[in-house]
Amino acid sequence: MQIDIQRNVEISLSKQIYQSIIDRIRSGLLQEGVQLPSVRDLSKQLGVSLVTVVKAYQELEKEGFITSIQGRGTFVKVKKSEEVDKKEETLSYDWQLSVQDYLPRSQFARFHLVPEKIHLSSSMIDPGLLPNRFLEQEVHKMLSNNPRILSQYGEIQGDAELRNAMHEYLKGFEVPTTPENILVTSGSQQGIDLVARTFVGPGDVVVMEAPTYPGAIDVFRGRGATILTVPVDKDGMRVDILQNLCDKHKPKIIYTIPTFHNPTGSVMTLKRRRQLLDIAQSIQSIIIEDDPCSEIYFDKKPPASIKSMDHHGHVIYLKGLSKTLAPGCRIGIVAATGSIFNRLLAAKANTDLGSPLLTQKSILPFINSKRMLDHLKKLRTALRIRRDLVLELLSQHSPDGVSWVIPQGGLNLWISLPSWLDSNHVLLEAKKQQLTFLPGSACFLVEQENNHLRVSYSYMNELLLHQGITILCNILHSEISSKKASGSSPYF
């Protein structure tokens, strides 16, 4: 079991060990019944004292994540409420536990595609709201006109026609770029990964928002980065706190989702965008501006992108088309300049030699057509209706002590529970009723705040949204009533 210990941060070593093991348990990388290394073996492996490991194990056992059996060892434990029926395994793969891996966590994958009927955990768009029939027709037409496309490789940088189309498309977001400075990726997630594998190594400092997109946390943790976090308020990343961090440390990367932030839905003000860019320029850092869905605004357009103000090549801009157009095509772009772009292109070549040509050609006729504009307009209307439905239901049925942020766009709604109520426990109860959401702990890296959750109103239709939010509110009523009746939190 690989645990990255960072000795130059303010978090105690025992806390780092504790958090790393929790991350692996919640990611499914350490499953029920798996034996953990002995205190002595782990302290030797990590180069820390026995007391440090003992303290971490004691805290894990106190929280119910592990159990120690005298004479046998320490094992991952699943609370009774988390237990599921398991088929008997006829084959043993225990030997695989001896093969070391370097995955510190992969929490987001657990909530991406789930078996529950009411799926509020992943910010995807209802397929019924996407232009499926038009894209189907275009694929048939393309294959009829050019049947050899299935036997052709595309350019590593991406199809030239698509890059030209994306150059025109990005003008609407005030993103200054050229087709030569656009790299087509297999979704925005690959864009994050390319930046990380190109520029981030063990010990490099990365600044992220807290909370933030779990998939980005997973990537940067996997690179062994020293991650520092900056809280988010209604106006986006707290740049005053960022400035204080940068006075003490020099981050190599600052990762931000300034527009309809995931998970909180906040929008960074234009003033803060300028301040963030000024900070990055002063310390020679790279900003990753992740822009998954700035097209989905409900009232007014969001402020201009940070990239639009970047004259010295500090901003790497990521734009995904998967959510708003064609998830099955997995198309995203990276816009960057100078040697940074050249190195990202080399990383793309090393990764997959280029994204599939078929999917790139499939969306090409749609991007800059009137159909795209009409599609986005209808999409904004449909998602606003669903957002309003969720807000109305929460206002009517949620118990006292529950609050939320009203998003002005995007796909998600961030809900805060009473401080003592763990959303992971609420999720266990929700799954029993075929409902799932994203627990807030997945969105925090260091000091996890468990009393938050994210629901995505974009994937389920109105009927299932109504059912899901009603179930969620009933569970919250039950948990809070139980707390009031006992006079103390059921978890302590």
C-alpha positions as CSV (number, residue, x, y, z in Angstrom):
1,M,0.0,0.0,0.0
2,Q,1.6,3.2,-1.2
3,I,1.1,6.3,1.0
4,D,2.8,9.5,0.0
5,I,4.1,11.3,3.1
6,Q,4.7,15.0,2.7
7,R,6.8,16.4,5.5
8,N,6.8,20.0,4.3
9,V,3.1,20.7,5.0
10,E,1.3,21.6,8.1
11,I,-0.8,18.5,8.3
12,S,0.5,16.0,10.8
13,L,1.9,12.7,9.6
14,S,-0.7,10.6,11.5
15,K,-3.4,12.7,9.8
16,Q,-1.9,12.1,6.4
17,I,-1.8,8.4,7.0
18,Y,-5.4,8.4,8.4
19,Q,-6.7,10.4,5.4
20,S,-4.8,8.3,2.8
21,I,-6.4,5.1,4.1
22,I,-9.9,6.6,4.2
23,D,-9.4,7.8,0.6
24,R,-8.5,4.3,-0.5
25,I,-11.4,2.7,1.4
26,R,-13.9,5.2,-0.1
27,S,-12.5,4.7,-3.5
28,G,-12.9,1.0,-3.3
29,L,-9.2,0.4,-3.6
30,L,-9.2,-1.1,-0.1
31,Q,-12.3,-3.4,0.3
32,E,-14.0,-5.0,3.2
33,G,-11.9,-7.6,4.9
34,V,-8.5,-6.6,3.4
35,Q,-5.7,-6.8,5.9
36,L,-3.7,-3.6,6.5
37,P,0.0,-3.7,7.1
38,S,1.0,-4.1,10.7
39,V,1.9,-1.0,12.6
40,R,5.6,-2.0,12.6
41,D,5.7,-2.7,8.9
42,L,3.9,0.5,7.9
43,S,6.1,2.7,10.1
44,K,9.2,1.1,8.6
45,Q,7.8,1.5,5.0
46,L,6.9,5.2,5.6
47,G,9.9,6.1,7.7
48,V,7.8,7.3,10.6
49,S,7.5,6.4,14.3
50,L,5.4,3.6,15.6
51,V,3.4,6.1,17.6
52,T,2.5,8.0,14.4
53,V,1.0,4.9,12.8
54,V,-0.7,3.7,16.0
55,K,-2.4,7.1,16.3
56,A,-3.6,6.9,12.7
57,Y,-4.9,3.4,13.2
58,Q,-6.6,4.3,16.5
59,E,-8.5,7.2,14.8
60,L,-9.5,4.9,11.9
61,E,-10.8,2.3,14.3
62,K,-12.6,5.0,16.4
63,E,-14.4,6.2,13.2
64,G,-15.4,2.6,12.3
65,F,-13.2,2.2,9.1
66,I,-11.0,-0.6,10.4
67,T,-11.0,-3.2,13.1
68,S,-8.1,-4.9,15.0
69,I,-8.3,-8.5,15.9
70,Q,-5.8,-9.7,18.5
71,G,-3.4,-12.2,17.1
72,R,-4.6,-11.8,13.5
73,G,-4.1,-8.1,12.5
74,T,-5.9,-5.0,11.3
75,F,-8.6,-5.2,8.7
76,V,-10.8,-2.9,6.7
77,K,-14.3,-2.9,8.3
78,V,-17.6,-1.9,6.7
79,K,-20.3,-0.7,9.0
80,K,-23.4,-2.9,9.1
81,S,-25.4,-0.3,7.3
82,E,-22.9,-0.4,4.4
83,E,-23.0,-4.2,4.0
84,V,-24.3,-5.7,0.8
85,D,-25.0,-9.2,-0.2
86,K,-22.0,-10.7,-1.9
87,K,-21.9,-13.8,-4.1
88,E,-19.5,-16.5,-3.0
89,E,-16.2,-16.2,-4.8
90,T,-15.0,-19.5,-6.1
91,L,-11.5,-18.1,-7.0
92,S,-9.1,-16.4,-4.7
93,Y,-7.2,-13.3,-5.8
94,D,-5.6,-12.7,-2.5
95,W,-2.1,-12.9,-4.1
96,Q,-2.8,-9.6,-5.9
97,L,-2.6,-7.7,-2.6
98,S,1.1,-8.2,-2.8
99,V,1.3,-6.2,-6.0
100,Q,2.1,-2.5,-5.1
101,D,0.1,0.2,-6.8
102,Y,0.4,4.0,-6.8
103,L,-3.3,5.0,-6.8
104,P,-3.9,7.2,-3.7
105,R,-7.6,7.6,-4.4
106,S,-10.2,7.3,-7.2
107,Q,-13.4,8.4,-5.5
108,F,-15.1,10.0,-8.5
109,A,-15.3,6.8,-10.4
110,R,-17.5,5.3,-7.7
111,F,-20.3,7.9,-8.4
112,H,-20.1,8.3,-12.2
113,L,-22.3,5.5,-13.4
114,V,-24.3,3.8,-10.6
115,P,-27.0,1.1,-10.4
116,E,-29.5,3.2,-8.4
117,K,-32.7,4.2,-10.2
118,I,-32.5,7.9,-9.2
119,H,-29.1,9.0,-10.2
120,L,-28.2,12.5,-8.8
121,S,-24.5,11.8,-8.2
122,S,-22.9,12.7,-11.5
123,S,-23.2,15.9,-13.4
124,M,-24.3,14.5,-16.7
125,I,-27.2,15.7,-19.0
126,D,-30.3,13.7,-19.7
127,P,-29.7,12.0,-23.0
128,G,-33.2,13.0,-24.0
129,L,-32.0,16.7,-24.0
130,L,-29.2,16.0,-26.4
131,P,-29.2,16.1,-30.3
132,N,-29.0,12.3,-30.7
133,R,-31.0,12.0,-33.9
134,F,-29.1,14.7,-35.7
135,L,-25.7,13.2,-34.7
136,E,-26.9,9.8,-35.7
137,Q,-27.8,11.1,-39.2
138,E,-24.4,12.9,-39.5
139,V,-22.5,9.7,-38.6
140,H,-24.4,7.7,-41.3
141,K,-23.8,10.5,-43.8
142,M,-20.2,10.7,-43.0
143,L,-19.6,6.9,-43.2
144,S,-21.5,6.8,-46.5
145,N,-19.4,9.5,-48.0
146,N,-16.1,8.3,-46.5
147,P,-16.3,4.7,-45.5
148,R,-12.5,4.6,-45.0
149,I,-12.7,6.9,-42.0
150,L,-12.8,3.9,-39.8
151,S,-9.5,2.8,-41.1
152,Q,-7.7,6.1,-40.7
153,Y,-5.8,7.6,-37.9
154,G,-6.4,11.3,-37.1
155,E,-3.8,13.9,-36.3
156,I,-2.3,13.7,-32.8
157,Q,-3.2,17.3,-32.2
158,G,-6.7,16.7,-33.4
159,D,-8.6,17.0,-36.7
160,A,-7.8,20.3,-38.4
161,E,-11.4,21.0,-39.4
162,L,-12.5,20.5,-35.8
163,R,-9.8,22.7,-34.4
164,N,-10.8,25.4,-36.8
165,A,-14.4,25.0,-35.8
166,M,-13.5,25.1,-32.1
167,H,-11.4,28.3,-32.7
168,E,-14.6,30.0,-34.0
169,Y,-16.7,28.5,-31.2
170,L,-14.3,29.8,-28.5
171,K,-14.6,33.3,-29.7
172,G,-18.1,33.3,-28.1
173,F,-16.3,32.8,-24.7
174,E,-13.7,35.5,-25.4
175,V,-11.0,32.8,-25.5
176,P,-8.2,34.1,-27.6
177,T,-6.6,31.2,-29.4
178,T,-5.8,29.8,-32.9
179,P,-6.3,26.4,-34.4
180,E,-2.6,25.8,-34.1
181,N,-2.9,26.3,-30.3
182,I,-5.8,23.9,-29.8
183,L,-5.3,20.3,-28.7
184,V,-8.2,17.9,-29.0
185,T,-8.5,15.5,-26.1
186,S,-10.7,12.6,-25.0
187,G,-12.8,14.8,-22.7
188,S,-11.7,17.4,-20.2
189,Q,-10.5,14.7,-17.8
190,Q,-7.8,13.8,-20.2
191,G,-6.9,17.5,-20.4
192,I,-6.4,17.6,-16.7
193,D,-4.3,14.4,-16.8
194,L,-2.1,15.7,-19.6
195,V,-1.3,18.9,-17.7
196,A,-0.6,16.9,-14.5
197,R,1.6,14.2,-16.2
198,T,3.5,17.0,-18.1
199,F,4.1,19.5,-15.3
200,V,3.5,17.9,-11.9
201,G,5.8,15.5,-10.1
202,P,6.2,14.3,-6.4
203,G,6.5,17.3,-4.1
204,D,5.4,20.0,-6.6
205,V,2.9,22.4,-5.1
206,V,-0.6,22.5,-6.6
207,V,-3.3,24.8,-5.3
208,M,-6.9,23.7,-5.6
209,E,-10.2,25.1,-4.5
210,A,-12.0,23.5,-1.5
211,P,-14.3,22.0,-2.4
212,T,-13.5,21.1,-6.0
213,Y,-14.1,18.6,-8.8
214,P,-13.2,15.1,-7.4
215,G,-11.7,13.9,-10.7
216,A,-9.1,16.6,-10.5
217,I,-8.2,15.7,-6.9
218,D,-7.7,12.1,-8.0
219,V,-5.3,13.1,-10.8
220,F,-3.1,15.4,-8.8
221,R,-3.0,13.1,-5.9
222,G,-1.8,10.4,-8.2
223,R,1.1,12.5,-9.3
224,G,2.3,12.8,-5.7
225,A,1.8,16.6,-5.6
226,T,1.7,18.6,-2.4
227,I,-1.8,20.0,-2.6
228,L,-2.8,23.2,-0.8
229,T,-6.4,24.3,-0.8
230,V,-8.2,27.6,-0.9
231,P,-11.9,27.9,0.2
232,V,-14.6,29.1,-2.2
233,D,-17.3,31.5,-1.4
234,K,-20.2,33.0,-3.5
235,D,-17.7,34.9,-5.6
236,G,-15.4,32.0,-6.3
237,M,-11.9,31.3,-5.0
238,R,-10.8,33.4,-2.0
239,V,-7.8,35.2,-3.7
240,D,-6.8,36.9,-0.5
241,I,-6.1,33.5,1.1
242,L,-4.5,32.4,-2.2
243,Q,-2.1,35.4,-1.9
244,N,-1.1,34.4,1.6
245,L,-0.4,30.9,0.5
246,C,1.7,32.1,-2.4
247,D,3.7,34.3,-0.1
248,K,4.8,31.1,1.7
249,H,4.8,28.6,-1.1
250,K,5.3,28.9,-4.9
251,P,2.7,26.7,-6.5
252,K,3.5,25.3,-9.9
253,I,-0.2,24.9,-10.8
254,I,-3.4,26.7,-9.7
255,Y,-6.4,24.7,-10.7
256,T,-9.8,26.6,-10.8
257,I,-13.3,26.2,-12.1
258,P,-14.3,29.9,-12.1
259,T,-17.6,29.5,-14.0
260,F,-20.4,27.6,-12.3
261,H,-18.0,26.0,-10.0
262,N,-18.2,22.3,-9.5
263,P,-19.6,21.5,-6.9
264,T,-20.8,24.8,-5.4
265,G,-22.1,26.5,-8.5
266,S,-20.5,29.8,-7.7
267,V,-19.2,32.2,-10.3
268,M,-15.8,33.9,-9.8
269,T,-16.2,37.7,-10.2
270,L,-14.3,39.5,-13.0
271,K,-12.2,41.3,-10.3
272,R,-11.1,38.1,-8.7
273,R,-10.3,36.6,-12.1
274,R,-7.9,39.5,-12.8
275,Q,-6.4,39.2,-9.3
276,L,-5.8,35.5,-9.8
277,L,-4.1,36.1,-13.1
278,D,-1.9,38.8,-11.5
279,I,-0.9,36.4,-8.7
280,A,0.0,33.7,-11.2
281,Q,2.1,36.1,-13.3
282,S,3.9,37.4,-10.3
283,I,5.1,34.0,-9.2
284,Q,5.4,32.4,-12.7
285,S,2.7,29.8,-12.1
286,I,0.3,28.0,-14.5
287,I,-3.4,28.5,-14.1
288,I,-5.7,25.6,-15.3
289,E,-9.0,27.2,-16.1
290,D,-11.5,24.3,-16.3
291,D,-14.7,25.4,-18.1
292,P,-17.1,22.5,-18.4
293,C,-20.4,24.3,-18.9
294,S,-20.2,28.1,-19.1
295,E,-22.8,27.8,-21.9
296,I,-25.4,26.7,-19.3
297,Y,-26.3,30.1,-17.8
298,F,-29.9,30.9,-16.6
299,D,-29.9,34.7,-16.3
300,K,-26.9,36.5,-17.7
301,K,-23.7,35.4,-19.3
302,P,-20.9,34.8,-16.9
303,P,-17.8,37.1,-16.9
304,A,-15.1,36.7,-19.5
305,S,-12.7,33.8,-19.2
306,I,-9.4,34.2,-17.4
307,K,-7.8,33.1,-20.6
308,S,-9.2,36.2,-22.3
309,M,-7.0,38.4,-20.1
310,D,-3.9,36.2,-20.4
311,H,-1.2,37.9,-22.5
312,H,1.8,35.9,-21.3
313,G,0.8,32.3,-21.6
314,H,0.0,31.5,-18.0
315,V,-3.5,30.0,-18.5
316,I,-4.2,26.6,-19.8
317,Y,-7.9,26.6,-20.8
318,L,-9.9,23.4,-20.8
319,K,-13.3,23.1,-22.6
320,G,-15.4,20.0,-22.7
321,L,-18.1,19.2,-25.2
322,S,-19.1,15.9,-23.7
323,K,-21.6,17.2,-21.2
324,T,-23.5,19.6,-23.5
325,L,-23.4,17.8,-26.8
326,A,-22.3,14.2,-27.1
327,P,-21.0,12.3,-24.0
328,G,-20.4,9.2,-26.1
329,C,-17.9,11.1,-28.3
330,R,-15.7,12.2,-25.3
331,I,-14.4,15.4,-27.0
332,G,-12.6,18.2,-25.2
333,I,-10.0,20.7,-26.0
334,V,-6.9,22.3,-24.4
335,A,-6.0,25.8,-25.4
336,A,-2.4,26.9,-24.5
337,T,0.5,28.8,-26.0
338,G,4.3,28.6,-26.4
339,S,6.4,25.8,-25.1
340,I,3.6,24.8,-22.7
341,F,1.5,23.8,-25.6
342,N,4.3,22.0,-27.3
343,R,4.9,19.9,-24.2
344,L,1.2,19.1,-23.8
345,L,1.1,17.9,-27.4
346,A,4.1,15.6,-26.7
347,A,2.3,14.2,-23.7
348,K,-0.8,13.6,-25.9
349,A,1.3,11.7,-28.3
350,N,2.7,9.5,-25.5
351,T,-0.7,8.9,-24.2
352,D,-2.8,7.7,-27.1
353,L,-1.4,9.1,-30.4
354,G,-4.5,11.2,-30.9
355,S,-8.3,11.0,-30.2
356,P,-10.5,8.9,-32.4
357,L,-11.2,10.5,-35.8
358,L,-14.7,9.2,-36.1
359,T,-16.0,11.0,-33.0
360,Q,-14.3,14.2,-34.0
361,K,-15.9,14.2,-37.4
362,S,-19.2,13.3,-35.9
363,I,-19.7,16.5,-34.0
364,L,-18.1,18.8,-36.5
365,P,-21.2,19.7,-38.5
366,F,-23.0,20.7,-35.3
367,I,-20.6,23.0,-33.5
368,N,-20.9,26.3,-35.3
369,S,-24.3,25.7,-36.9
370,K,-27.6,27.4,-36.0
371,R,-28.6,24.0,-34.6
372,M,-25.9,24.4,-31.9
373,L,-27.2,27.8,-30.8
374,D,-30.8,26.5,-30.7
375,H,-29.7,23.4,-28.8
376,L,-28.0,25.4,-26.1
377,K,-30.9,27.8,-25.8
378,K,-33.3,24.8,-25.3
379,L,-30.9,23.2,-23.0
380,R,-30.7,26.2,-20.8
381,T,-34.5,26.4,-20.6
382,A,-34.9,22.7,-19.7
383,L,-32.2,22.7,-17.1
384,R,-33.5,25.9,-15.5
385,I,-36.9,24.2,-15.1
386,R,-35.3,21.3,-13.4
387,R,-33.2,23.5,-11.1
388,D,-36.3,25.5,-10.1
389,L,-38.1,22.2,-9.4
390,V,-35.3,21.1,-7.0
391,L,-35.2,24.4,-5.3
392,E,-39.0,24.5,-4.8
393,L,-39.0,20.9,-3.4
394,L,-36.1,21.8,-1.0
395,S,-37.9,24.9,0.2
396,Q,-41.1,22.9,0.9
397,H,-39.7,19.7,2.4
398,S,-36.2,20.1,3.8
399,P,-35.8,20.3,7.6
400,D,-34.4,23.2,9.5
401,G,-30.6,23.4,9.5
402,V,-30.3,22.4,5.8
403,S,-29.2,25.1,3.4
404,W,-28.1,25.4,-0.2
405,V,-26.5,27.6,-2.8
406,I,-28.7,28.7,-5.7
407,P,-26.8,28.1,-8.9
408,Q,-27.1,30.7,-11.7
409,G,-26.0,28.1,-14.2
410,G,-24.3,24.7,-14.6
411,L,-25.6,21.3,-13.6
412,N,-25.2,21.0,-9.8
413,L,-26.6,22.2,-6.5
414,W,-24.5,22.2,-3.3
415,I,-26.4,21.4,-0.1
416,S,-25.1,21.9,3.4
417,L,-26.4,19.8,6.4
418,P,-26.0,20.4,10.1
419,S,-22.3,20.1,11.0
420,W,-22.8,16.8,12.9
421,L,-24.6,15.0,10.0
422,D,-22.3,13.0,7.7
423,S,-23.5,12.9,4.1
424,N,-21.8,9.5,3.7
425,H,-24.2,8.1,6.2
426,V,-27.1,9.8,4.5
427,L,-26.0,8.2,1.2
428,L,-26.2,4.7,2.7
429,E,-29.8,5.3,3.7
430,A,-30.5,6.9,0.3
431,K,-29.1,3.9,-1.6
432,K,-31.6,1.6,0.2
433,Q,-34.3,3.6,-1.6
434,Q,-32.5,3.6,-5.0
435,L,-31.2,7.1,-4.7
436,T,-27.7,8.3,-5.0
437,F,-25.8,11.6,-4.8
438,L,-22.2,12.8,-4.4
439,P,-21.1,13.1,-0.8
440,G,-19.2,16.3,-0.1
441,S,-16.2,14.4,1.3
442,A,-15.3,13.4,-2.2
443,C,-14.8,17.1,-3.1
444,F,-12.4,17.9,-0.3
445,L,-8.8,16.9,-0.2
446,V,-7.4,17.5,3.3
447,E,-9.8,18.7,5.9
448,Q,-12.8,16.9,4.7
449,E,-16.1,18.5,5.4
450,N,-18.6,15.6,5.6
451,N,-21.8,17.7,6.1
452,H,-22.2,18.6,2.5
453,L,-23.6,16.9,-0.6
454,R,-24.0,17.6,-4.3
455,V,-27.0,16.8,-6.3
456,S,-27.1,17.1,-10.1
457,Y,-30.5,18.2,-11.5
458,S,-29.4,17.7,-15.1
459,Y,-29.6,13.9,-15.6
460,M,-33.0,12.8,-14.2
461,N,-36.4,13.8,-15.6
462,E,-38.8,15.9,-13.6
463,L,-40.7,12.9,-12.2
464,L,-37.5,11.2,-10.9
465,L,-36.1,14.5,-9.6
466,H,-39.3,15.0,-7.6
467,Q,-39.1,11.5,-6.2
468,G,-35.4,11.8,-5.4
469,I,-35.5,15.1,-3.6
470,T,-38.6,14.0,-1.7
471,I,-36.8,10.8,-0.6
472,L,-33.7,12.9,0.4
473,C,-35.7,15.3,2.5
474,N,-37.5,12.5,4.2
475,I,-34.1,10.9,5.1
476,L,-32.8,14.2,6.4
477,H,-36.0,14.7,8.5
478,S,-35.5,11.2,10.0
479,E,-31.8,11.8,10.8
480,I,-32.3,15.2,12.4
481,S,-35.4,14.0,14.4
482,S,-33.3,11.1,15.7
483,K,-30.6,13.5,16.8
484,K,-33.1,15.7,18.6
485,A,-34.8,12.7,20.3
486,S,-31.4,11.4,21.6
487,G,-30.1,14.8,22.4
488,S,-26.7,14.0,20.8
489,S,-25.3,13.0,17.5
490,P,-25.7,9.3,16.6
491,Y,-22.1,9.2,15.3
492,F,-20.2,10.2,18.4
